[in-house]
Amino acid sequence: MAVPKRKTSKAKRDSRRSHHKLTAPNLTECPQCHQPKLPHHACPNCGYYKGRQAIEVE
């Protein structure tokens, strides 16, 4: 069984975990209603996607 010979320092441990973070979603502006929306998704505000009505929105 493999056992570490030395204790991993806090700096080494934390630098390994430097990529373990959440990223905010990339929002784009809807060309129809100018509200923020996720790219490659129909706009939840107006229902348009690629210049046409994709979903019905009240």
C-alpha positions, 0 to 999 in steps of 0.5 A: 500500500502506498503511503506518503513519506512527507506531509503535504504542505498547505501551499502544495495542497491549496495550489492543487485546489486552485482550479476547484472553483465555480464559474459564473454562467456566460450570459448573452444579450437576446437580440429581440428583447435585449434581456440576458439569456444563456447562449444556444438556448431559447430566450426565457423572456420572449421565447425567440431562438435564431430569429424565430418564435421557438416557445410560447411565453405568456 
